[in-house]
Amino acid sequence: MTEMTIREQAEQYLAARRRLGFKLDGFDTMLMGFVSYLEDHDTPAVTTDAAVAWAKATPRSTSPVRWSRRMLVARLFARHLNALDPVHEIPPPDILNHYYCRRVPHVYTTDEVVRLMTVAEGLSPPSRALTYRTLIGLGYVTGMRAGELRALTDERVDLAHAVIHVVGAKFGKSRDVPVHPATAEALAFYRRRRDQLRPNRDNDHLFINTRGGPLTATTMNKTFAVLIQRASIHPTTPDQPPHFHDLRHTLAIDTLTGWYERPDGEPDMPALATFLGHTDPKSTYWYLTGTPELMALAADRLETTVGKGQP
């Protein structure tokens, strides 16, 4: 029996995790990057030194948080390999220990979203421009995850009842997302125009790439990064460019702000959690950031409730 290479073992490891239901968004790319690093440096087995060197060898960021995420990928794979062959070292847990630092989201203004959709119209070919303009708009008004949007099919978009059926989302959950009639009209226009531009596509995905196939996460992220630059949208904090996922944060914050803006409005976190697809409202609080507008409204509400000057 021929001994498997590390690359073959990595592919087998990823396939097993997918069968167990793991989404592996980004994990698979990082793992194969680690494998390529080992191959380029003629390292036949995982070592702690190699894992540390790879974890820090990222041109995208010098953040210890990012290093820890990369090390986590290497450490999990090393544990798998070590169970099969002890020649592979498992990096100790105190080296680039994994921890999570909440990234400050970029809360988009309406003007920024309009600019994004406007520059999307300049993409080529026309089918690409149409897709990204609609994709950004739908993400902004629904707060749907990028993966949920990419997975949408025509049959799951019920324009007659203005409802989007999200099936098999994060953790396998499904939900119905109601949309405004104007959004339903925009989606109807998109589908008509898409079918004119790509009449012979061989799939039923709502959003398609330039060849008529479904969008991929890599292509979507790269294109969105280009649009952010062209729209001159600057990051909230250095070294943290705005992401598509920040539209989901924006929806949550704008909804809560809207509730507070009404004199008699009361936050309905269970309703927001259901809309976003969370089983527990505490998951929804993760998406809430204390913007100046929101904090000012909350302070006004507090003064109204307990009385000015009271302890």
Protein Blocks (a to p, Z undefined) as FASTA:
>chain_A
ZZddfklmmmmmmmmmmmnopaogojlmmmmmmmmmmmmnopabdcfklmmmmmmmcfkb
ccfklmmmmmmmmmmmmmmmmmmomkbccddfkgopacddddddddddfklmmmmmmmmm
mpccfklmmmmmmmmmmmmmnopafklmmmpcfklmcfknopacdehiahhiacdddddf
klmmmmmmmmmmmmmmmmmbcbfbfbdcfkopacdfklmmmmmmmmmmmnopacfbghia
cdfklmmmmmmmmmmmmmmmpmkbccdfklmmmmnopabfklmmmmpccdfklmmmmmmm
mmmmnoghiZZ
